[in-house]
Amino acid sequence: EAGVVQSPRYKIIEKKQPVAFWCNPISGHNTLYWYRQNLGQGPELLIRYENEEAVDDSQLPKDRFSAERLKGVDSTLKIQPAELGDSAVYLCASSFRDRGTGELFFGEGSRLTVL
Amino acid sequence: DAKTTQPNSMESNEEEPVHLPCNHSTISGTDYIHWYRQLPSQGPEYVIHGLTSNVNNRMASLAIAEDRKSSTLILHRATLRDAAVYYCILRALSGNTPLVFGKGTRLSVIA
């Protein structure tokens, strides 16, 4: 079974440029998460989806960040315009609601460097 | 969210057992104790979880104190591949509550 797939793995942009990250969760997983991980820190939740509905976006900086999950499958996270402080690894995770441990499966992440 | 306290770093010799401690004195009765680990340049991965009783799986064992205010993740024979950051996380019983990560413990394994 394929795991959570994210792209791109690495992205380098100049500040004020836009950037987008894509996530394909594990087939059948109806819950999708975007986390941000700064160097030396644990991941921090940005947004959580149940199917296509964003049920927790309280930590998403809405002035420059946006996310969507059309049809409740793939998701994109966009930053426009990027700032120097946005340099981080952006992690996508998925899980199957109400089954088993509710274990989260993470992708390898997208590392963003803003110059 | 209830918080956990872990040492910043630990070191182990290869093929020796490793005991990774976690304190969670404010744990509530419905909080499960989850452990995830993050290998270099990878996303976190699930290790084990428990509520009250000790748990074993193919990766590790979880020992939970009787008062549930602390727990210990046990790797029975550390290998170089076990070098990672280990996160102890409390997660509510119901639904798909998100994981709230702390800084974790960075485990180094020496050959």
Contacts between the chains, C-beta under 8 A, distances in Angstrom:
chain1	res1	chain2	res2	distance
A	4	B	43	7.5
A	31	B	96	4.6
A	33	B	98	6.0
A	35	B	101	8.0
A	40	B	103	7.5
A	41	B	103	6.3
A	42	B	85	7.9
A	42	B	87	6.1
A	42	B	101	3.1
A	42	B	102	5.5
A	42	B	103	5.5
A	42	B	104	5.8
A	43	B	44	6.8
A	43	B	99	7.9
A	43	B	101	5.0
A	44	B	101	7.2
A	45	B	98	4.8
A	45	B	99	7.8
A	45	B	100	7.3
A	48	B	96	7.6
A	48	B	98	5.5
A	50	B	96	7.2
A	56	B	98	6.8
A	91	B	43	5.2
A	91	B	44	7.7
A	93	B	43	7.0
A	93	B	44	8.0
A	95	B	96	5.8
A	97	B	95	7.0
A	97	B	96	4.8
A	98	B	95	7.4
A	98	B	96	7.7
A	101	B	46	7.3
A	101	B	49	5.9
A	102	B	91	7.8
A	102	B	95	7.8
A	102	B	96	5.6
A	103	B	46	4.5
A	104	B	36	7.8
A	104	B	44	7.6
A	104	B	46	6.9
A	104	B	99	6.0
A	105	B	45	8.0
A	105	B	46	7.7
A	106	B	42	7.8
A	106	B	43	2.9
A	106	B	44	5.2
A	106	B	45	6.8
A	107	B	43	5.4
A	108	B	41	7.3
A	108	B	42	5.9
A	108	B	43	5.7
A	109	B	42	7.8
A	109	B	43	5.5
